[in-house]
Amino acid sequence: MKKINVTVVAWLLLGSLTMSSCIGSFTLFNKFAKWETQMTSNKYVNAIVGFIITPFVGSVCLLGDALLFNTIEFWSGSNPIADIGKTRTIMGQDGRYYAVTTLKDGYEIKAPTGEVTNLKYNKKNNSWTMEQNGDVKEIFRFNDDGTIMATVNGEPRTYTLDEAGVYQARMDANEGMYFAVR
């Protein structure tokens, strides 16, 4: 009887570790999931292979994240598997390709013309800033009440983080004008 109680307690303690509120980014598992969905151009092949390998590889990735990498992320503040320093090529709305490099505190965006723009997160005041040609501007900051303060057309405004807030920000940015296109 005592042996069963020790086993039950051990499993409960192990389960409580995985249920603690110290959640990380689960970078390893997310990278595996992204690879799994993009391994071929055929979604049916991806699904079949996923059904076969996910119970094994996915569980190892999830366990590694839960026990090792997220713990490192919690105590050090950075995940060792994160994309820091990695550069991706992204096509902009204008059809040109931009080089986006992930930094420890934000992103560096290099335009095809060579112009560099940095987007940086400031933990101290919970805000995002844009640095371009030596000029630093705060884009927005998170407020304690769940809203954001953004500067639109030179005026600081507060927006809610829902559809109404997005609509109001669009109206403020376009000065209330929408154009119909056929």
C-alpha positions as CSV (number, residue, x, y, z in Angstrom):
1,M,0.0,0.0,0.0
2,K,2.8,2.4,0.9
3,K,4.5,1.7,-2.5
4,I,1.3,2.7,-4.3
5,N,1.0,6.0,-2.4
6,V,4.6,7.0,-3.1
7,T,4.0,6.3,-6.9
8,V,0.8,8.3,-6.9
9,V,2.5,11.2,-5.0
10,A,5.4,11.1,-7.5
11,W,3.0,11.3,-10.5
12,L,1.0,14.1,-8.9
13,L,4.2,16.1,-8.3
14,L,5.4,15.5,-11.8
15,G,1.9,16.6,-13.1
16,S,1.9,19.7,-11.0
17,L,5.3,20.8,-12.5
18,T,3.7,20.7,-16.0
19,M,0.7,22.6,-14.7
20,S,2.5,25.5,-13.1
21,S,2.0,29.0,-14.4
22,C,5.5,29.3,-15.7
23,I,4.7,29.0,-19.4
24,G,7.3,29.5,-22.0
25,S,7.2,30.0,-25.7
26,F,7.5,26.2,-26.5
27,T,9.9,27.1,-29.4
28,L,11.1,23.5,-30.1
29,F,7.5,22.1,-30.4
30,N,6.4,25.1,-32.5
31,K,9.3,24.6,-34.9
32,F,8.5,20.9,-35.1
33,A,4.8,21.7,-35.9
34,K,5.8,24.2,-38.5
35,W,8.2,21.7,-40.2
36,E,5.5,19.0,-40.0
37,T,3.0,21.2,-41.9
38,Q,5.5,22.4,-44.5
39,M,7.6,19.2,-45.1
40,T,6.0,18.7,-48.6
41,S,3.8,20.6,-50.8
42,N,1.0,18.0,-50.4
43,K,-1.1,18.5,-47.3
44,Y,-2.3,14.9,-47.4
45,V,1.2,13.5,-47.3
46,N,2.0,16.0,-44.5
47,A,-1.0,14.7,-42.5
48,I,-0.2,11.0,-43.0
49,V,3.4,11.5,-42.0
50,G,2.3,13.7,-39.1
51,F,0.0,10.9,-37.8
52,I,2.9,8.5,-37.8
53,I,5.7,10.7,-36.3
54,T,3.9,13.2,-34.1
55,P,3.2,10.8,-31.2
56,F,6.9,10.1,-30.9
57,V,8.8,13.2,-32.1
58,G,6.1,15.6,-31.0
59,S,6.0,14.2,-27.4
60,V,9.8,14.4,-27.2
61,C,9.7,18.0,-28.4
62,L,6.9,18.9,-25.9
63,L,8.7,17.2,-23.0
64,G,12.0,18.9,-23.9
65,D,10.2,22.3,-24.0
66,A,8.2,21.8,-20.8
67,L,11.1,20.5,-18.7
68,L,14.2,22.0,-20.1
69,F,13.9,24.9,-22.6
70,N,11.0,26.7,-21.0
71,T,12.8,26.4,-17.6
72,I,15.9,28.0,-19.1
73,E,13.7,30.7,-20.7
74,F,12.0,31.4,-17.3
75,W,15.2,31.8,-15.3
76,S,17.4,33.4,-18.0
77,G,14.8,35.5,-19.8
78,S,15.7,34.0,-23.2
79,N,15.1,30.7,-25.0
80,P,18.2,28.9,-26.3
81,I,16.2,27.8,-29.4
82,A,14.8,31.2,-30.2
83,D,15.4,32.8,-33.6
84,I,17.7,35.6,-32.3
85,G,20.1,36.5,-35.1
86,K,18.1,34.7,-37.8
87,T,17.3,36.7,-40.9
88,R,14.2,36.1,-43.0
89,T,13.2,37.6,-46.4
90,I,9.7,38.9,-46.3
91,M,7.7,40.4,-49.2
92,G,6.1,43.7,-48.3
93,Q,2.8,45.1,-49.5
94,D,4.7,47.0,-52.2
95,G,6.0,43.7,-53.7
96,R,9.6,44.3,-52.7
97,Y,11.6,42.0,-50.5
98,Y,12.8,43.1,-47.0
99,A,15.4,41.3,-44.8
100,V,14.0,41.0,-41.3
101,T,16.5,40.0,-38.6
102,T,15.3,39.0,-35.2
103,L,17.1,40.8,-32.4
104,K,17.0,40.1,-28.6
105,D,14.7,43.0,-28.1
106,G,13.0,43.4,-31.5
107,Y,13.6,43.4,-35.2
108,E,15.9,45.0,-37.8
109,I,14.3,45.6,-41.1
110,K,16.5,46.3,-44.1
111,A,14.8,47.7,-47.2
112,P,16.0,46.8,-50.8
113,T,17.4,50.3,-50.9
114,G,19.7,49.5,-47.9
115,E,17.7,51.7,-45.5
116,V,17.6,50.1,-42.0
117,T,14.7,50.4,-39.6
118,N,14.8,49.0,-36.1
119,L,11.7,48.0,-34.1
120,K,12.6,47.6,-30.4
121,Y,10.6,46.5,-27.4
122,N,11.4,48.5,-24.2
123,K,10.6,46.3,-21.1
124,K,11.0,49.2,-18.8
125,N,8.0,51.2,-20.0
126,N,6.3,48.3,-21.9
127,S,6.4,50.0,-25.3
128,W,7.6,49.5,-28.9
129,T,9.8,52.1,-30.6
130,M,10.9,52.7,-34.2
131,E,14.5,53.8,-34.9
132,Q,15.2,55.2,-38.4
133,N,18.1,57.4,-39.5
134,G,19.0,58.2,-35.9
135,D,15.4,59.3,-35.1
136,V,13.6,57.3,-32.4
137,K,9.8,57.4,-32.1
138,E,7.5,55.5,-29.8
139,I,5.0,53.6,-31.9
140,F,2.8,52.4,-29.0
141,R,2.8,51.5,-25.3
142,F,0.7,49.0,-23.4
143,N,-1.4,50.5,-20.6
144,D,-2.1,48.8,-17.3
145,D,-5.9,48.7,-18.1
146,G,-5.4,46.5,-21.2
147,T,-5.5,49.3,-23.8
148,I,-2.6,50.8,-25.8
149,M,-1.5,54.3,-26.3
150,A,-0.4,55.0,-29.9
151,T,0.6,58.2,-31.6
152,V,-1.4,58.6,-34.8
153,N,-0.9,61.7,-37.0
154,G,1.1,63.3,-34.2
155,E,-1.5,62.9,-31.5
156,P,-1.4,60.3,-28.7
157,R,-4.6,58.3,-28.6
158,T,-5.8,55.4,-26.5
159,Y,-7.2,52.3,-28.2
160,T,-8.8,49.1,-27.0
161,L,-7.4,45.8,-28.2
162,D,-10.5,44.7,-30.1
163,E,-12.3,45.3,-33.4
164,A,-13.6,48.7,-32.2
165,G,-10.1,49.8,-31.3
166,V,-8.7,48.7,-34.7
167,Y,-11.5,50.5,-36.5
168,Q,-10.9,53.7,-34.5
169,A,-7.2,53.5,-35.2
170,R,-7.8,53.1,-39.0
171,M,-10.3,56.0,-38.9
172,D,-7.7,58.2,-37.1
173,A,-4.9,57.3,-39.4
174,N,-6.9,57.9,-42.5
175,E,-8.6,60.9,-41.0
176,G,-12.0,59.2,-41.3
177,M,-11.8,58.8,-45.1
178,Y,-12.2,55.5,-47.0
179,F,-12.0,55.2,-50.7
180,A,-14.0,52.7,-52.8
181,V,-12.1,50.7,-55.4
182,R,-13.7,48.8,-58.2
